[in-house]
């Protein structure tokens, strides 16, 4: 039913947050804790007004129909809850693993399936594959710092290339040269003079953007780009910045691999983001005018999933506050570009409200969507506040134990919902 990763060959570690989706009667010692807490975070299962989940209560036809619909991302009518008949364990298994196609509530019933058993089975069928894959990617690419020019980043590049190819994407590498000179802060977002075609002038090295393309199910040149940067600074392993974003984008690519879309989906893992957005600047600079016009929008994911009190958000006007005077003087059109992105966010309002994803217009450290936004492509970023640390240089902050995989899985769910909303 669900496409699995061909290259997962070992048991995977699943990280779970203890501070989200808590139910009073499903503690950490409960056999249902992993499934119920994960599905609660993803808003697939709900509890009761008193804060309980009642895992031993029989699950009804209506409840199971709603649970499977939420997990599969399909619509259902609230009238299903009037179907109060209990469900047997065998019926539930057939129903879940047929994506809700099998009949339920009609077989002779010796023992009713419970809400806890339903949560566990749905977790195993839908959510666990995604959570396991996210964990696998995090563990695979966050073993050591992987800045541009290192052997480690070549290993990460190859891992991501293999992953996208295993999902069925057409993968190419976009090489670009770079030099490591610093750029004045005020000009950081507006210059590309430090990235260029390989071999065209003196350079410190060559970096690579990894690009995976899934063709639309219809004839069209229209394209949506989902991106994350995969390089780190030389100081940290990059669990938060930005293996978190990479794992989200890779898992999204896996989930959408077999989904018919009415636009081309382009998955881009940018390199040299830590060198003044080098990879995305080169990518944007080399788009033809026709290609630019055919790109509907960009969703970029950066620094999500830290196990803290903050929750992931959608952000827009990245960097404008920091350099607004320079922007207005040198690029008066930049304000118009940011307005395009705000309009894009507004178009997702029904999805964001339903998912509980907040929109925050505050400035954040620059990320790759800015490069696309500046050439007229509507672009937004999924981002999560950290504990006011510079995670890109904080070795303690960037450890894997500080990651909440359920938050990353939530990002995947919301981004997928946004993309499917535009697929109507």
Secondary structure as UniProt FT lines:
FT   TURN            6..7
FT   TURN            24..25
FT   TURN            28..29
FT   TURN            31..32
FT   HELIX           33..41
FT   TURN            42..43
FT   TURN            49..50
FT   TURN            55..56
FT   HELIX           61..72
FT   HELIX           78..82
FT   HELIX           89..96
FT   TURN            97..100
FT   HELIX           115..122
FT   HELIX           123..127
FT   HELIX           128..141
FT   TURN            148..149
FT   HELIX           151..167
FT   STRAND          170..178
FT   HELIX           185..190
FT   TURN            193..194
FT   STRAND          195..196
FT   TURN            198..199
FT   STRAND          205..214
FT   STRAND          223..229
FT   HELIX           239..243
FT   HELIX           244..256
FT   TURN            257..258
FT   STRAND          264..270
FT   TURN            273..277
FT   HELIX           278..285
FT   HELIX           289..294
FT   STRAND          295..301
FT   STRAND          313..315
FT   TURN            318..323
FT   HELIX           324..330
FT   TURN            332..333
FT   HELIX           334..347
FT   HELIX           349..355
FT   STRAND          358..360
FT   HELIX           369..373
FT   TURN            374..376
FT   STRAND          379..383
FT   HELIX           391..393
FT   TURN            395..398
FT   HELIX           400..402
FT   HELIX           405..421
FT   TURN            422..423
//
